[in-house]
Amino acid sequence: MPLTHFLGLIALVILAAALTLWLAFHTGLPFVALMFAALSASVILAWTRVSR
């Protein structure tokens, strides 16, 4: 992957994270709910990647 594509991908990920946080706080979503959602998504992704 060329360096410009890699840096563009990183920039888009940071932009998407910033937009998500802005929307969450702008709509009045409690910070605890946002943390719980992130933790739940992390656990679900970890469980689906475990080969059984």
Order of alpha helices (4+ residues) and beta strands (2+ residues): alpha-alpha
